Amino acid sequence: MSSRPALAGILLVLASAILFSTKSIFIKLAYQEAVDPVTLLTLRLIFALPFFMAMGLLTSHRAGAPALHRRDWTTMFLLGFAGYYLSSLLDFMGLQYISAGLERLVLFLYPTMTVLMTAVIFKRPINGMTWAAIAISYIGMALVVWPDIHHASEHLALGMVLVFGSALAYASYLVGSGEIIQRIGANRFTGITLSFSCVCCALHFLLVNPLSALVVSHRVLGLGITLAIVCTVLPATLLANGIKRIGASKAALIGAVGPVATLYLGYSVLNETLVGIQMGGTALVLTGVLLVSLNKG
């Protein structure tokens, strides 16, 4: 690997991690305007949908693109439903109850869930190092939550459960997508799958809200566009191009910047704080997840 492509890959992944880390901050800012999670998520996906549709259409019409069968369409719909619609919905709902920093740490546990699900579904053994890393991750999460246990309301538990469910849904998406991505290509799969997730979200919105609910303040509209472009389309594109240059393992290592960036932004923008034991727990979560990512199997 030559130095210039490697440096470019590092910078791309770093930029992606930082942009992804701003998502929960922008969601929290939008909630200050009294918008509900379904409407905010719908705004995000409405503005992201044209990019995903273009990605799916352009890659589907390339020479040599494999034909898609009914099973492929069904698989992509189910993965889009679970991996982006359901995962995003649970995440947005959870952020009503917990801090942006805590949300990001819980989501960061998804590689541990992916490893456990893969072991159960595909009968792949987990080595001792990975088990230890998983244990470190969840001990760290317990330390992060511990100072709030004594005066926690039911809202903290609800928020944790919702965001944990979001991470679990995203992990199921990753586990289920491996074979089809190899066969039809990552960009084509992503474009079609995320387009399905946008449709699911739009249907959900129409079931629970009138169309007039999309008439929001300029601030909420701006935050919705920001969530779509800055926190969704742009970081996903940067990450894909970064992984091409430096590989998934190094990208996972650099991705640990994301939760740290969210904690800093939560402190500086939203006045969120962490006490000493929570900082130690955060370090354990990051260490454990990185070890899981680098020692899969």
C-alpha positions in Angstrom: 0.0 0.0 0.0 1.6 3.3 -1.1 1.6 6.2 1.3 -0.6 8.6 -0.7 -3.6 6.3 -1.2 -3.2 5.2 2.4 -3.3 8.7 3.7 -6.3 9.5 1.4 -8.1 6.5 2.8 -7.4 7.5 6.4 -8.6 11.0 5.8 -11.8 9.7 4.1 -12.7 7.3 6.9 -11.8 9.9 9.5 -14.1 12.5 7.8 -16.8 9.8 7.6 -16.6 9.0 11.3 -16.8 12.6 12.3 -19.8 13.3 10.0 -21.6 10.2 11.3 -21.0 11.3 14.8 -22.9 14.6 14.3 -26.2 12.7 13.6 -27.4 12.4 17.2 -26.4 16.1 17.8 -28.6 17.3 15.0 -31.5 15.1 16.1 -31.3 16.5 19.6 -31.3 20.0 18.2 -34.4 19.2 16.1 -36.2 17.8 19.1 -35.8 21.3 20.7 -38.3 22.4 18.0 -40.9 19.9 19.2 -40.8 17.7 16.0 -41.7 14.0 16.5 -39.3 11.2 15.5 -41.4 9.8 12.6 -41.6 13.2 10.9 -37.9 14.0 11.4 -36.9 10.6 10.1 -39.2 11.0 7.1 -37.7 14.4 6.3 -34.2 12.8 6.5 -35.1 10.0 4.1 -37.1 12.2 1.7 -34.0 14.2 1.0 -31.7 11.2 0.9 -34.0 9.1 -1.4 -33.0 10.7 -4.7 -29.4 9.9 -4.1 -30.2 6.3 -3.2 -32.5 5.8 -6.2 -29.8 7.3 -8.5 -27.2 4.9 -7.1 -29.5 1.9 -7.5 -30.5 2.8 -11.1 -27.1 3.7 -12.4 -25.4 0.5 -11.0 -28.3 -1.7 -12.3 -27.9 -0.4 -15.9 -24.1 -1.0 -16.1 -22.9 -3.6 -18.5 -22.6 -7.0 -16.9 -24.8 -6.2 -13.9 -26.4 -9.5 -12.8 -30.1 -10.0 -13.1 -32.2 -9.6 -9.9 -34.6 -12.4 -9.0 -37.7 -12.3 -6.8 -35.7 -13.7 -3.9 -33.2 -10.8 -4.3 -35.9 -8.2 -4.2 -37.5 -9.8 -1.1 -34.2 -10.0 0.7 -33.3 -6.4 -0.1 -36.8 -5.3 1.1 -36.5 -7.2 4.4 -32.9 -5.9 5.0 -34.0 -2.3 4.1 -36.9 -2.6 6.6 -34.8 -3.9 9.4 -31.4 -2.4 8.8 -32.3 1.2 8.0 -36.0 1.9 8.6 -36.5 0.0 11.8 -33.0 0.7 13.1 -33.3 4.4 12.4 -36.8 4.6 13.9 -35.7 3.0 17.1 -32.6 5.2 17.2 -34.6 8.4 16.7 -37.1 7.4 19.4 -34.4 6.5 21.8 -32.7 9.9 21.5 -35.8 11.4 23.1 -34.8 9.8 26.4 -31.0 9.5 26.5 -28.0 11.7 25.8 -26.3 11.8 22.4 -23.1 10.5 23.8 -24.8 7.5 25.5 -26.7 6.8 22.3 -23.5 6.7 20.2 -21.8 4.3 22.7 -24.8 1.9 22.6 -24.8 1.9 18.8 -21.1 1.3 18.8 -21.7 -2.1 20.3 -23.1 -3.4 17.0 -20.0 -5.3 16.0 -20.3 -7.5 19.2 -23.9 -8.3 18.2 -22.8 -9.1 14.6 -20.2 -11.6 15.9 -22.7 -13.2 18.2 -25.5 -13.5 15.6 -23.0 -14.9 13.0 -21.9 -17.5 15.5 -25.5 -18.6 16.2 -26.8 -18.5 12.6 -23.7 -19.8 10.7 -22.3 -22.0 13.6 -19.0 -20.2 13.6 -17.0 -20.6 16.8 -15.9 -17.5 18.8 -12.3 -17.5 20.1 -11.3 -16.6 23.6 -9.9 -13.2 22.6 -13.3 -12.2 21.1 -15.3 -13.4 24.1 -13.0 -11.3 26.4 -13.4 -8.3 24.1 -17.2 -8.7 24.2 -17.2 -8.9 28.0 -15.0 -5.8 28.2 -17.4 -3.9 25.9 -20.5 -4.6 28.1 -18.7 -4.1 31.4 -17.7 -0.7 30.0 -21.3 0.1 29.1 -22.4 -0.9 32.6 -19.9 1.6 34.0 -21.2 4.3 31.7 -24.8 3.8 32.9 -24.0 3.1 36.6 -23.8 6.7 38.0 -27.3 7.3 36.6 -28.9 4.1 38.0 -29.7 5.5 41.4 -31.7 8.5 40.1 -32.6 7.1 36.7 -36.2 7.3 35.5 -37.9 4.8 33.4 -37.1 7.0 30.5 -33.4 6.1 30.7 -34.2 2.4 30.5 -36.6 2.9 27.7 -34.1 4.9 25.7 -31.4 2.3 26.3 -33.7 -0.5 25.1 -34.7 1.4 22.0 -31.2 2.3 20.9 -30.0 -1.3 21.8 -32.8 -2.5 19.5 -31.6 -0.1 16.8 -28.0 -1.6 17.1 -29.5 -5.1 17.0 -31.5 -4.3 13.9 -28.5 -2.9 12.1 -26.4 -5.9 13.1 -29.0 -8.2 11.5 -28.7 -6.1 8.3 -25.0 -6.6 8.2 -25.2 -10.4 8.9 -27.9 -10.8 6.2 -26.3 -8.7 3.5 -23.0 -10.4 3.0 -23.9 -12.9 0.3 -26.0 -10.6 -1.8 -23.5 -7.8 -1.7 -20.8 -10.1 -3.0 -23.2 -11.1 -5.9 -24.7 -7.8 -7.0 -22.2 -5.2 -5.7 -22.2 -2.9 -2.7 -23.4 0.3 -4.4 -26.3 -1.4 -6.2 -27.3 -3.2 -3.0 -27.1 0.0 -0.9 -29.1 2.1 -3.4 -31.9 -0.4 -3.7 -32.1 -1.4 0.0 -32.0 2.2 1.3 -34.7 3.2 -1.3 -36.9 0.5 0.2 -36.2 1.8 3.7 -37.3 5.3 2.6 -40.6 3.9 1.2 -41.2 2.1 4.5 -40.7 5.3 6.4 -43.0 7.2 4.1 -45.8 4.7 4.6 -45.3 4.8 8.4 -45.6 8.6 8.3 -48.8 8.5 6.3 -50.3 6.0 8.7 -49.7 8.1 11.8 -49.5 11.7 10.6 -51.3 14.0 8.1 -49.3 15.4 5.2 -49.5 18.8 6.9 -47.1 17.5 9.5 -44.3 17.9 6.9 -44.9 21.6 7.0 -42.2 22.4 9.6 -40.1 25.4 10.6 -37.2 26.4 8.5 -34.8 25.3 11.3 -36.3 21.7 11.3 -36.3 21.6 7.5 -32.6 22.6 7.5 -31.8 20.0 10.1 -33.7 17.4 8.1 -31.6 18.2 5.0 -28.4 18.2 7.1 -29.3 14.7 8.5 -29.9 13.5 4.9 -26.8 14.9 3.2 -24.2 15.5 5.9 -25.0 12.6 8.2 -26.2 10.0 5.7 -25.2 10.2 2.1 -21.9 12.0 2.4 -20.3 9.9 5.2 -21.5 6.6 3.6 -19.8 7.6 0.4 -16.6 8.7 2.1 -16.5 5.4 4.1 -17.0 3.2 1.1 -14.1 4.9 -0.7 -11.9 4.9 2.4 -12.4 1.2 2.9 -11.3 0.6 -0.7 -8.0 2.2 0.1 -7.1 1.0 3.6 -9.4 -2.0 4.2 -12.2 -2.7 6.7 -10.0 -3.5 9.7 -8.1 -0.2 9.6 -11.4 1.6 8.9 -12.9 0.1 12.0 -9.9 1.3 14.1 -10.3 4.9 12.8 -14.1 4.6 13.3 -13.5 4.7 17.0 -13.1 8.5 16.6 -16.9 8.6 16.1 -18.1 8.1 19.7 -15.4 10.3 21.0 -16.4 13.1 18.6 -20.1 12.6 19.7 -19.1 12.9 23.3 -17.2 16.1 22.6 -20.0 17.6 20.6 -22.6 16.6 23.2 -20.5 18.4 25.8 -19.8 21.5 23.7 -23.2 21.9 21.9 -25.7 20.2 24.2 -24.0 20.7 27.6 -23.9 16.9 28.2 -21.3 15.7 30.8 -19.5 12.5 31.9 -18.1 11.8 35.3 -14.8 9.9 35.8 -16.2 6.4 36.0 -18.2 7.0 32.8 -15.0 8.1 31.0 -13.4 4.8 32.1 -16.4 2.9 30.9 -16.3 4.7 27.6 -12.6 3.7 27.2 -13.5 0.0 27.9 -16.4 0.1 25.3 -14.1 1.5 22.6 -11.3 -1.0 23.5 -13.6 -4.0 23.5 -15.4 -3.1 20.3 -12.1 -2.5 18.5 -10.8 -5.8 19.7 -13.9 -7.5 18.4 -13.6 -5.8 15.0 -10.0 -6.7 14.7 -10.2 -10.3 16.0 -13.4 -11.6 14.5 -13.6 -15.4 14.5 
